[in-house]
Amino acid sequence: MAAISKEEAHKIIDRMPTNATWDDLIHEIYVRETIERGLAESNAGQTLSVKEIRAEYGLPE
């Protein structure tokens, strides 16, 4: 899991509604971490083509 600064954590919390739950916060953190990981993989060239994905799932081209 990627590191997050206190400032970044505060920004996430500050954007949430006052009636947000712990589950809401966990979801927001999960979504952010997933997006950041995907962007890092993409920037590192760790991507698959649509053709490769279709083949992996047995879908027609």
CYANA upper distance limits for C-alpha pairs under 8 A (distance plus 0.5 A):
  1 MET  CA     33 GLU  CA      7.78
  2 ALA  CA     33 GLU  CA      7.34
  2 ALA  CA     37 ARG  CA      8.39
  4 ILE  CA      8 GLU  CA      6.81
  4 ILE  CA      9 ALA  CA      7.24
  5 SER  CA      9 ALA  CA      6.79
  6 LYS  CA     10 HIS  CA      6.57
  7 GLU  CA     11 LYS  CA      6.78
  8 GLU  CA     12 ILE  CA      6.92
  9 ALA  CA     13 ILE  CA      6.83
 10 HIS  CA     14 ASP  CA      6.40
 11 LYS  CA     15 ARG  CA      6.78
 12 ILE  CA     16 MET  CA      7.20
 12 ILE  CA     28 GLU  CA      7.96
 12 ILE  CA     29 ILE  CA      8.37
 13 ILE  CA     25 LEU  CA      7.73
 16 MET  CA     20 ALA  CA      6.85
 16 MET  CA     25 LEU  CA      8.47
 20 ALA  CA     24 ASP  CA      6.37
 20 ALA  CA     25 LEU  CA      7.69
 21 THR  CA     25 LEU  CA      6.98
 22 TRP  CA     26 ILE  CA      6.64
 23 ASP  CA     27 HIS  CA      6.56
 24 ASP  CA     28 GLU  CA      6.75
 25 LEU  CA     29 ILE  CA      6.76
 26 ILE  CA     30 TYR  CA      6.56
 27 HIS  CA     31 VAL  CA      6.59
 28 GLU  CA     32 ARG  CA      6.70
 29 ILE  CA     33 GLU  CA      6.60
 30 TYR  CA     34 THR  CA      6.55
 31 VAL  CA     35 ILE  CA      6.69
 32 ARG  CA     36 GLU  CA      6.64
 33 GLU  CA     37 ARG  CA      6.56
 34 THR  CA     38 GLY  CA      6.67
 35 ILE  CA     39 LEU  CA      6.66
 36 GLU  CA     40 ALA  CA      6.66
 37 ARG  CA     41 GLU  CA      6.70
 38 GLY  CA     42 SER  CA      6.60
 39 LEU  CA     43 ASN  CA      6.56
 40 ALA  CA     44 ALA  CA      6.66
 41 GLU  CA     45 GLY  CA      6.85
 41 GLU  CA     46 GLN  CA      5.56
 41 GLU  CA     47 THR  CA      7.48
 42 SER  CA     46 GLN  CA      5.95
 42 SER  CA     47 THR  CA      6.26
 48 LEU  CA     52 GLU  CA      6.50
 48 LEU  CA     53 ILE  CA      7.12
 49 SER  CA     53 ILE  CA      6.91
 50 VAL  CA     54 ARG  CA      6.59
 51 LYS  CA     55 ALA  CA      6.68
 51 LYS  CA     61 GLU  CA      6.88
 52 GLU  CA     56 GLU  CA      6.64
 53 ILE  CA     57 TYR  CA      6.87
 54 ARG  CA     58 GLY  CA      6.39
 54 ARG  CA     59 LEU  CA      5.20
 54 ARG  CA     60 PRO  CA      7.00
 54 ARG  CA     61 GLU  CA      6.98
 55 ALA  CA     59 LEU  CA      6.49
 55 ALA  CA     60 PRO  CA      7.99
 55 ALA  CA     61 GLU  CA      8.29
